[in-house]
Amino acid sequence: MSKTPLGSAIENKFVACGDRYYWDARCTKATGWSQYDTTQDAWYFGVWINKQERKIICYCEGDISITTSPDDKTFELEMQQLNDFHGTPPPAAIGYDADGTRTEYYDNEAAHGRELPK
């Protein structure tokens, strides 16, 4: 098992399940887990977090990385790095008015501390 520069444990695995939706179902049914929205989300990529367990799961094309922070402060720093890397979350929904005006709607909870556009 390796460690991040901040000292969190990283467990790397490979699973032959076909897509991220397996992890969506598994994490959304488990208490404390939530999806971490990114602009790269696709059937082959996803990120989920659990603040209570101080864990981050990243799935990419069958590769799984599970990061476990030893304390709340380290988890906050790991989340800050995740936020810095992924930047502004994508809108949860986009609406168009009759005149063609586009309005983006954001999920504050899914932003996980990232600044949302005005």
C-alpha positions in Angstrom: 0.0 0.0 0.0 1.4 3.4 -0.9 0.8 6.9 0.5 -0.1 10.3 -0.9 2.3 13.2 -0.2 0.0 14.2 2.6 0.2 10.8 4.3 -3.1 9.2 3.3 -3.1 5.5 2.5 -3.8 4.5 -1.2 -5.1 1.1 -2.1 -4.9 0.4 -5.8 -6.9 -2.4 -7.4 -8.1 -3.5 -10.8 -11.6 -4.8 -11.3 -13.0 -6.3 -14.4 -16.5 -4.8 -14.0 -17.5 -3.0 -17.1 -18.2 0.6 -16.0 -18.5 3.2 -13.3 -22.2 2.5 -12.7 -21.3 -0.5 -10.5 -19.6 2.0 -8.2 -22.5 4.5 -8.5 -24.9 1.8 -7.3 -22.5 0.5 -4.6 -21.6 4.0 -3.2 -25.1 5.5 -3.4 -26.6 2.6 -1.4 -23.9 2.8 1.3 -24.3 5.4 4.1 -22.1 8.5 3.9 -21.0 8.2 0.3 -21.7 10.8 -2.4 -20.7 11.3 -6.0 -18.0 13.9 -6.6 -19.0 15.5 -9.9 -16.3 16.3 -12.4 -16.3 17.5 -16.0 -14.7 14.1 -16.9 -17.5 11.9 -15.6 -18.3 9.2 -18.1 -19.1 5.5 -18.1 -15.4 4.8 -17.6 -14.6 7.4 -14.9 -16.0 8.6 -11.6 -15.1 9.8 -8.1 -17.0 9.3 -4.8 -16.3 10.5 -1.3 -17.2 9.6 2.2 -16.4 12.4 4.7 -17.2 10.2 7.8 -14.8 7.5 6.7 -12.4 10.0 5.2 -12.2 8.0 1.9 -12.1 8.9 -1.7 -12.7 6.4 -4.4 -11.6 7.0 -8.0 -12.6 4.7 -10.8 -11.0 4.9 -14.2 -11.3 2.2 -16.8 -11.3 -0.6 -14.2 -8.5 0.9 -12.1 -9.7 1.7 -8.6 -7.8 3.9 -6.1 -9.1 4.1 -2.6 -7.6 6.9 -0.6 -8.0 6.8 3.2 -6.9 9.8 5.3 -5.7 9.3 8.8 -7.6 12.3 10.3 -10.0 15.1 9.4 -7.3 17.7 8.6 -5.6 15.4 6.1 -8.9 14.6 4.5 -9.6 18.3 4.1 -6.3 18.8 2.4 -6.8 15.8 0.1 -10.2 17.3 -0.8 -8.6 20.6 -1.5 -6.2 19.0 -3.9 -9.1 17.2 -5.6 -11.0 20.5 -5.8 -8.0 22.3 -7.2 -7.4 19.5 -9.8 -11.0 19.2 -11.0 -12.0 22.8 -10.7 -15.6 24.0 -11.0 -18.1 21.2 -11.0 -20.4 20.8 -14.1 -24.0 22.0 -13.8 -26.5 19.5 -12.5 -29.0 20.7 -15.1 -29.2 23.2 -17.9 -32.4 25.0 -18.8 -33.4 27.1 -21.8 -36.0 29.8 -21.8 -38.3 30.5 -24.7 -36.0 33.2 -25.9 -33.1 30.8 -25.9 -31.5 32.1 -22.7 -29.4 29.3 -21.1 -29.5 28.9 -17.4 -27.2 26.5 -15.5 -28.3 24.9 -12.2 -25.7 23.7 -9.7 -26.0 21.2 -6.8 -24.4 22.9 -3.8 -24.0 19.6 -2.0 -22.3 17.9 -4.9 -19.9 20.8 -5.2 -18.0 19.6 -2.1 -16.6 22.9 -1.2 -15.8 24.1 -4.8 -16.9 27.6 -5.8 -19.9 27.6 -8.1 -20.4 30.1 -11.0 -22.8 32.9 -10.3 
